[in-house]
Amino acid sequence: MKALSTQPRKGESGRIPPRSERCFKSGDYWYYSTREQIDIGPFDDIDQAVAGVDAFVEFVCEKPTFSDTLKRYKSAA
C-alpha cells in the first residue's frame, strides 16, 4: 500500500491537513473512504480496494467536478 503523503496536494497551501488511511475492513470485506466520507466497496481483499482507490483518484483528477456530485450525494443520504 502506498505511504500517506506529508506533502501538500495540488492547490493546497498552509498547514497540511491530517491524512488518514483510506482502506478499512468491515466484516469479511474491504472498503475505502473518499474525502467526502463516502465508503466504496465491498472488495474481496485489500489489493482490490487499493486498486479501487487508485482508479477513483485517477478518475476524479480527470473529472474534478465529480467531487461536487459526491458532496450532493452525501448530503442527500
N, C-alpha and C positions, 0 to 999 in steps of 0.2 A: 504494500500500500504506500502511496506517496506520503512523504512527510508534509506536515502542515507548514505553510509558508509564514515567515515572520516579516516578509517584505510587503510594502503597500501594494494594493491592487491598482490596476489602471484606473485613474480618476480619483483615487483616494489620496487625501493629504492629512497631515497631522498625526495624532496618535493612532496606532494600528489597533483596530477593534479585535476583541478576542476571537480566535478561530477555534472551532470545535470539530471533532471527528464527525464526518457525515454519515458513516455506515454504522448500523447497530443491528443487533439480533433481537428478535422478538419471537418467542416460541421456537419453532424449527426453521424459521426463515429470516433472511437478511433484508434490510431496507436501507434507504438513505434519505436524509432530510435536505431540503432546499433552503436557501437563505430566507425564503418566505415561510419557513417552518411547515412545509408540506412533506409528508412522508411518502416515498415512492417505493413500490415493491409489490409483492414479495419476490425475492430471488432465492434460489436454492443454496447458494454459497456466497461467501464474501467476495470472491473473484468476480462473480457476475454482478454483484452490487457495485463494486468499484468500476467495472466496465460501464455500468449504467450511469454512474456519476460522471465519468469522462465523456460519455456521449451526450449527457444532459448539458454539461458545461460548454461543450463544443457547439451544441445547438443554440443555447442561449447567447453565446458570443456572436453567432451568425444572425440571430433574430432578437436583438436587445429588447424589443417591445414585448416579447413573450413574458418577461418578468412582471409587467403590468397585468397581464392576463392571470398569472398565478396569484397576484395580490387580490384581484377581484374574486377569484375562485375561493381563496382562503376566507375573505370577508363574508362570502355568501354561505359558507359551510356552517 
